[in-house]
């Protein structure tokens, strides 16, 4: 007796019977039911199709019925089956497989078991059981697919919850970090006491290390979720390499390490790709090389290889045991915990490198020998571009000849965090800029309507009217001929789509918290060289 498996109901386990006469149908059903097989006789192909939509384990069809519009209806049903389903059909024939109608049925119906009439009872029962067993396997596949789909939905929901949590934590952490990083930067510029400067330098290094750790965690989360968008823009390859190496001039110098760069002559000057992500991978690899190389050199090289660029970061450091190299690119894996406790690190750097390289269409690998050093290599597809004419150099805003413009510049600072308002205002006023504050979007809108502001520093998340809503309202209210304020967004969100929404709302630039004052001054500098100049 066939029993229910994998949520198959009685209708899904029945055999639909369509024979030349109603008497044949009744007799066939009696034989099958006496052997524990549920049956339902059908008058024609139209009724059989209606019953198929209710569910069936298979169908027994005599060749006389396979023709005309009824056959077209059956074929439409079979074409509409889900991927897991391939309805088995027992096809009764008097002329065997050489009949033209049978040949057409075999080609059109797909999953067909051919039975010649007259059919022995034992053969009929055996064939019916085989058909239903096959159908049950299909139901098992459906069950597994349903389970996988549910598991996927649960995983996606968990991933969404994790992303929302990380985004929320990012905002909560980055906001106060803006205050103490700006405060440390200000004190380093003003306090000349050697003892205090030593403590401030330690605090500054720790703050940047914390920021890098937060960035690593968020990067890893986005890479896992495949939410990292890879840019395809022309960039100077050698500049990218030099910029990455220059970041380690000081730590390498403290260890008397040589930093070398080698680019083959056949390597193009400019390529199309994501400069920031290529630089991020290089910085991670160079950082590890400097960290784990007590003496000797770190060498960065690049050369074209077919349609790929091959990047290499080699060192003369401590090396990695062969049996532990497989751990290198795994998340949160650290080959030597004691050494990492000494030098720090989240264990995410190489996992992030691997994820970014793969997202850019490349591969990453390592060769290493204990006591002799390591060689990390990664390949990236590339497209060379012609060198555009360099843009003329421009003056910085605080070096601008027109000091009257600078003195008359009015800035509206909008942020719901009082400490951030106070700290940023202090840094700007120190440069001689006039700053007025607002604590939310609604307050900012009122002050803008009554004031004459050139630049608005607009926080994104605020109670009531948020930064994007306030920006849209300001842009809508600007009349033709009025001064159009230069709006710089301030946000703790690092996702590309958030930045794009900010720009779409009418912001001219977006800066990510914790804000470096150098980046803020650079954004203000853009105001002087933008089409939006002071009247």
N, C-alpha and C positions, 0 to 999 in steps of 0.2 A: 504494500500500500504506500503510495507516494504521500509524503507529509509536507507541511509548509516549511519552507526554508527561506531565510533572508527576506522576510516580510512579504513573501509571495502569498497572495490570497487565493481563495478557491477559484475565482474567475481566471486568475493568471495561470492556473494549473490545468485548466480544462482543454480538451481537444475539440475543435470545431469540425463538424463532419458535413461534407457536401457530396452526396452520391447521386447516381442517375435517377433513382426513384425514392420516394419517402419510405417505401418498404425496406429498401437496401439500407437506408440511413438508420431506421429503427433497429434492424438486425445487427448492423455494425456497432451501434451504440450499446446494444445488449451484450455483445461479445466483449467489448472493451470494459464496460462497467463491471461485468462479472469478474474481471481481472484487476479491479481496483482503479480503473482509469475513468475520470470524470469526462463526460461527453455532452455535446449539444448539437443536435442536427440543425442544419440551415437549409432554407428553401432555395437560395440563389447566392451569387457572389455579393450582391448588395447587402443582404442580411449578414453574410459572413463578415463583410467589412465593418458593419455596425457593431457586431459582437467583438471583432478584433479590437476596436477602440475601447471596449470595456475591459479587455484583458484576455489573453489566451496563451496556452503553453505550446500550441501548434495548430496546424490545420490539415485536414484530409480532404483533398479536392480531386474529383473525377475530371478527366481531360475534356469531357463533353462541355463542361461549364467554362473552360478557359478560352474566352473569345468575346468580342464585342466590347460594349461600354463597361460591363461588369469587370472584365479583366483589367481595363484601364483604371477603374476605381481601386482594384486590389494593388496594382502597381504604384498608384499614387500613395496609398497607405504605406507600402513598403519603403518608398523613397523618403517618407517623412519620419521613419523610425529614428530614435535617438542612437547615438554612437554605440552604445552597449548592446543594442538589440539587433538580432538577425533571425527573424521568425523562421523556424524550421517548418517546411511544408512537405507532407506526404502526397505524392502525385500518382493517382491511379490511371493506368493506361491499358488498352486492349492490344495495341500494336507495338508495344515496346519502345525503346529509345530511338528507333529509326523513323518514327512518325514526325512529320513536319511540325505538327502542333506541339508534340513533346519537346522537340529541339528548341522551339521558340520559348516554351515554358522553362526549360533548363537554363536558357540564356537570360531570360527576363526576371525570373523569380529568385535566382541566386541559391539559397540554401534549400535544395530540393532532394528528397529521398524518393526514388522511383520505385513503384510497386506495380507489377503486372497482374491483371485480372485473368482468371480467378486467383485470389490470394488465399493461401492457407491461413487458418486461424492463428496458428503459432507464429507465423511470420508477421501477420498483422499486429499482434500483441507485442512482439519483440520490437517491431519498428516503432510503434507508438511509445513504448517505454524509452527507447533510445532518443526519440524526438524530445520527450519531456525531460529526460536527464540533461540533454544539451541545453534546453530552455532554462532549467534550473541553474546551470553554470552561468548562463547569461544574467539571471537574477542575482547570482552571487557577485558577478562583476558590477552590476548596478549598485548592489549594497556597498561594495568596496569603494566605488566612485562617490557614493553619497557620503560615506564616512570620511573619505579624503576631502570632499568639498566642505564638510562640516569642520574638519580639522583645519583646513585652509582658512575658513572664515574666523575660527577661534584665534588662529595665529595672526591673521591680519588685524583683528580687533585688539589683540594683545600688543601688536606692533604699533597700532595707532595710539593706544593708551601710553605705551612707552615713549613714543615720539612727543605726545602732548605733555607728558611729565617732564621730559628732557627740555622741551621748549620753555615750559614754565620755570623749571629750575635755572635754565640759562638766563632768563630774564631776571629772576630774583637774585642771582649771583652777580651778573654783569652790572646791574645798576649800582650796588654799593662799591663794586670794584672801580667804577669810573671815578668815584669820590676819592678813594685812598690812592689810586694810581696818579690822579691829577695832583693830589696833595703832596705825594712824595716827589713828583716831578717839580713842583713849585719850590719845595724846600731844598731840593738839590741845586736849584738855580740861585737860591738866595742865601743859604746857610753855608758859610765857609769854615766852620769849626771842624777840624779834622776828625775828632772823635764822633761827632754827630753825623758827619758825612759818611763815615764808615758804616754806621748803623743804617743810615738812609739807603746806602748802596745795597746793603744786604736785604733791606725791605723791598727795594725796587726789583732786585733779582728774583726774590721770592714771589712778588706779585706777577711778574712776567711768566714765571714758571707755572703759577696757578692758572693764569690765562691760557697758556699753552695746553695744560692738562684738560681744561674745560673744552677747548677747541678740539682736542683729540677725541674726547668722549662723544661730542656732537658729530664730528666727522665720521667716526666709526658707525654711529647710529644711522646716519644718512646713507652711508655706503651699504650697510646691511639691508636697508630698505630700498636700495637702488634709486634713491631720490637725489643723487648728486648729478647735476647737469654739467656736461663737459662743453666748454666753449670751443669754437673753431674760428680763431682770429689770428691774423699774422702777428708774429713777434720775433724779436731779435734773439736768436738762440745763444750767441756768445754772451750777450748782456745777462740773459737768464742764468747762465752758469757762473759768470763773474759775481752777480748779485748774491747767489747762494753761497759761494766760497767766502765772499767778504764778510759775511755774518760771523764767520769762525776765525777771523784773523786774530782777534784778541785771545780767545781760549787756546788756539793753536800756538800762538806766540809764547804764552805762559808755560807751555810744555816743550818749547823749542822744536815744534813740529813744522815741517815744510808743507805748504799747501801748493799743489801744482795743478795746472789745467792744460789739457792737450786736446785740441780740436783739429782733425785732419783737414787738409786744404780742400778736399772735395766735399766738405760739409757745407751746405748752403748757409748764407747769412741769415735769412729769414725763412721761417716755416709757418705753416698753419697748424694751430693747436691751442691748447689751454695753458698759457704761460704760468698762471698761478698754480695749477695742479702739477705741472712738470717741476716747477720750483719747489713745491711742497714735498714732492718725493725726493728730490735732490737734497733738500735741507735735512730731511729725516735721515737719509743715508750718510750724509757728511757728518751730522751731529753724532751718530753712532760711531763712525770711524774715528773722529777726534776723541770721543769719550773713552774708547777702548784701545787707543794707541798711546802707550807711554812714551815712545820715542820713534824717530824715523820720519815718515811722511804719509800724507793723504793725497791721492792723485785722482782727479776727476777728468774723465775723457769722454769724447763722443765721436762717432764715425758713422757714415751711411753704410747700410748693408741691405742690398736689394731695395725693397720699398719701405724699409724700416730704418730708424735711427737707433744705434746701439749706445746706450749710456753706461758708463762704468764708474764705480767709486771703489778704489783700491786703497788698502792701508797696510802698514807693517806692524799691526797690533797683536793682541794676545791670541787671536784666532778662535775658532769654534770647533769643539769636538764633532767628528763626523756623525756620531750616533745621536747628537742633539740638534743637528741642523734642520731636521724636519719640523722642529717646534718653532722655528724662527718666525714664520709668517702666520702662525695661529694666534687668535685673539687672546690677550691677557697672558701669553706665554713668555717666560723669561728663562733663558738658558741657565744663568748663574744668579740665583736669588741674592747671595751675599754681595756679589759685585754690583747688582742693580740697587741694592739698599744703599751702597756707598755712593753711587752716581745718580740715583733717581730714575724715574721712568715709569710709565703706566703699563708697559707691555703691549701697547696698541700701535706703536709707531710703524713697525714693519707690516702689521696686518693692514693698516691704513694704506701704506705704500702698495701692497699687493692689490688691494681693492681698487685704488685709483688707477694703477697701471692697467688692470684688466678692463676697467670702465673706458679707458682711452684706447682699448684695442690691442694692448701689448701683453708681454709676459715678463716676469721677474724671476731671477735665480741667484744662487750664491755658490761660491767655491771658497773653501777655507781650510787652513791647516794650523793646528795649535802651535803657537809660538812663532808663526811666520806671517800671519796676517789673513785678511779676507778680501774677497772681490765680489761686490754686489753688482749685478748687471740687469738692465731692463731694456726692452725694445719697445718702440712706439712707431706706428705708421706715420708717415709725414708727407707733406706736399710743400715743395719749395715755392716761394713767391719772390717777385722782383722787389728790389729795394726802393721804397718811396723816398721822395725828397724829405730831408729832415725839417721839422718845424723850427722856426727861429726861436731862440731862447727868450724867455720873458722874465721880467722883474718880479720879485716877490712883493706882496702887498705892503709889507712893512719897510720895503726899500723903495717904494714908489716915489717919484719926484713930486707928485702932487699931494703934499701933506695935508692940504686943505680938504681934499676929498676924504682922506683917512680920518681927520678930526671931526668931520661932519657926519661920518657913518653912524647910523643908528641901528642897533640890534635888539630884537625882541627874543628873549630866551623863554621857551615854554616847556615846563617839566613839572610833574606833580611831586617830585622829591625835593624837599627844601635844601638838603645838603648838596645835591647836584647843581641846583640853581646857584647856590652860594659859591661853590667851588669854581664852576665854569665862568660865572660873572667876575670873580676875583682875577682869574687868569686873563680874561679879555680886557678888563679895566686896567690891568698892569701894562697892557700894550697901548693904552690910551683910547680904547674904544668905549663908546657910550652904550650901556646895556640896561634894558628894562625887562622885568620878569613877569611871567604869567604862570598860574599853577594848573590850568587845564585849557582845553580847546575853546570852550565858551568864553573864558576870560581873555584868551588870546585874540579871539575874533573882535571882542569889544575894544580892546586896546589898539588893534590894528586899524579899526574904523575911525578912531579918534586920534591916532598918532600918524607918524610919517616914517615908517620903518623901511630900511633898505634890505636888511637880512632878517629872516626869522629862523631860529633854531628850534625845530618842532619835534618834541618827543612823540613816540607813536602810541604807547599805551598809557591812557589817562582816564580817570573816572569821568563820566558824563560824555562830553564830546571828545572823541579821540583825535590823534594827530592827523589821520587821513581825512576824517570828516571836516576838521577845521581847515585843512589845506584846500579841500574842494570848495568849501564855502568862500574862502578868500579869493580863489581863482574865479568863482562865479560872480563875485561882487566887483572885481576889477573892471572899471569902465575903460572904453577906448580912449587913449591919451593919458590915462592915469599911470603912475609909477607902478611897475610890477615887482613885488618883493621877491628876492632870491631866497627860496625856502630850502633849508638843509634839514633833512630828517635825521632824528637820533633814535636808534632802536637797539634793543638787546637781542632781537631775532636775527639770526644769520642766514635763514633760508632764502634762496634766490627769489622764490615766488613772493615773499613778503617785500623784498626790495623792489621788485617789479610793480607790485600793487602801490607802493609808496610813490614811485615815479609816475605811475598812471594817474594817481590822485592829483598830481601837479607839483610834487616836490622836484627840485632841481638836482639835488645830491642826497645820498643816504650814507650816514656813518654808523658803524656798529659799536655799541658799548662793550667793554670799557673803552672810552674814546681817548685816543692819543691826542694831546694838544697840537702836536705837529700836523696831524691829519686835519684837525679842525681849522688851523691857520691856513693850511693848503686849500681847504674848501672855500674859506673866505677870500683867499687869493684869487680863486676862479671867478669870483664876482667881478673883480676889476678887469678881467680879460674875457668876460662873457658879453654877449650882445646886450645883456641887461645892465647897462652902465648907469651911473648916477646922472641925474639931469644937470 
